[in-house]
Amino acid sequence: MGQQQDRGDCRTVPLLWLDHINIRTSNVVALANFYHRVLGLESSPRPPFSFGGRWLYWGDKAWVHLVETAEQPRVDEIRIEHFAIRAQGLDEFLAHLKSLDPPYRLSDVPDYHIRQVNVYDPDGNRIEIQFDMTAEPGSP
């Protein structure tokens, strides 16, 4: 399982869940459509900020905040490398992706029984969808 990492006294911070990912983009509509088609996220109300954007929800939680920029951020500007979502139903998800044809790749996490589906949005941001292979149908 790898080496144990010294986490210091992190138990004093009561972490509950990943709240949201904030993505800066000049392609708000294209990204909103992508996240809706690929992950099923829905645009819903957001606070009346002084800048454009959209909040994309799964149920009652805003998972992705899109912040509109006048120009597409350069590769060397602040941006995310990836974010990860845990999911179930690998075969169904792969069939869904094949019907949409976005760029993606599969990888396995050694010793953890995790299969990753890495999908790329229209801006090139990587979304890692993790599947616990011990919980997937037909898995040993």
C-alpha positions in Angstrom: 0.0 0.0 0.0 3.0 2.4 0.0 4.6 4.3 2.7 2.7 6.1 5.4 2.8 9.8 5.1 3.3 11.9 8.2 0.1 14.0 8.3 1.0 16.0 11.4 -2.1 16.8 13.5 -4.6 16.9 10.6 -7.3 15.4 12.8 -8.0 18.9 14.3 -9.5 19.9 10.9 -12.9 18.2 10.5 -12.9 17.6 6.7 -16.3 16.5 5.4 -16.2 16.4 1.6 -14.8 18.2 -1.5 -17.0 21.3 -1.8 -16.4 22.5 -5.3 -13.8 23.0 -8.1 -13.3 26.5 -9.5 -12.3 26.7 -13.2 -11.3 29.9 -14.9 -12.4 29.9 -18.6 -13.4 32.0 -21.6 -15.5 29.0 -22.7 -18.2 29.0 -20.1 -21.0 27.7 -22.4 -18.8 24.9 -23.9 -17.6 23.8 -20.5 -21.2 23.9 -19.0 -22.4 21.8 -21.9 -19.6 19.3 -21.5 -20.1 18.8 -17.8 -23.8 18.4 -18.4 -23.4 15.8 -21.2 -20.5 13.8 -19.6 -21.3 14.0 -15.9 -24.9 15.1 -15.7 -24.2 18.3 -13.9 -27.0 21.0 -14.2 -26.6 24.8 -14.3 -28.4 26.4 -11.4 -28.5 29.7 -9.6 -25.3 31.4 -8.3 -24.7 34.6 -6.4 -24.9 37.9 -8.3 -21.1 38.3 -8.6 -19.6 41.2 -10.7 -18.2 38.7 -13.2 -19.8 36.1 -15.4 -19.9 32.3 -14.9 -22.1 29.4 -14.0 -22.4 27.0 -11.1 -22.9 23.4 -12.0 -24.8 21.2 -9.6 -25.2 17.5 -8.8 -28.4 17.4 -6.8 -28.4 20.3 -4.4 -24.6 20.7 -4.3 -22.6 23.0 -6.6 -19.7 20.8 -7.6 -18.1 23.0 -10.4 -17.9 26.8 -10.4 -17.1 28.2 -13.8 -15.6 31.7 -13.7 -15.7 33.7 -17.0 -12.5 35.4 -18.2 -12.2 37.7 -21.2 -9.4 35.6 -22.6 -8.6 31.9 -22.2 -6.0 31.5 -19.3 -2.6 30.6 -20.6 -1.1 27.3 -19.7 1.3 28.9 -17.2 -1.5 30.8 -15.4 -3.3 29.5 -12.4 -5.4 26.5 -13.3 -6.3 23.1 -12.0 -4.4 19.9 -12.9 -7.3 17.6 -12.1 -10.1 16.9 -9.8 -11.4 13.5 -8.8 -14.9 12.1 -8.3 -15.7 8.6 -6.9 -18.4 6.8 -8.9 -20.0 3.4 -9.4 -21.0 1.7 -12.7 -17.8 1.6 -14.7 -19.2 -0.3 -17.7 -22.2 2.0 -18.0 -20.0 5.1 -17.7 -17.6 3.9 -20.4 -20.6 3.2 -22.7 -21.8 6.7 -22.1 -18.4 8.2 -22.9 -18.1 6.2 -26.1 -21.4 7.6 -27.2 -20.1 11.2 -26.6 -16.5 10.6 -27.8 -14.6 13.0 -25.6 -10.9 12.3 -25.1 -10.3 9.9 -22.2 -7.9 7.3 -21.0 -8.0 4.5 -18.4 -5.5 3.7 -15.7 -5.2 1.6 -12.6 -3.9 2.6 -9.3 -1.4 -0.1 -8.1 -2.4 -2.0 -4.9 -5.6 0.0 -4.4 -8.1 -1.7 -6.8 -9.0 1.7 -8.2 -9.6 2.2 -12.0 -9.5 5.8 -13.1 -11.2 7.1 -16.2 -9.5 10.4 -17.0 -11.7 12.6 -19.2 -10.6 16.0 -20.6 -13.0 18.9 -20.9 -12.9 21.4 -23.9 -10.3 23.5 -22.0 -8.0 20.5 -21.5 -8.7 20.1 -17.7 -8.5 16.6 -16.5 -11.4 15.0 -14.6 -10.5 11.8 -12.8 -13.5 9.5 -12.2 -12.5 6.7 -9.8 -14.2 3.3 -9.6 -13.5 0.9 -6.7 -13.0 -2.3 -8.7 -13.8 -4.5 -5.7 -17.3 -3.0 -5.7 -17.9 -3.3 -9.5 -20.1 -6.2 -10.8 -18.0 -9.1 -12.1 -14.9 -8.0 -10.2 -13.1 -10.5 -7.9 
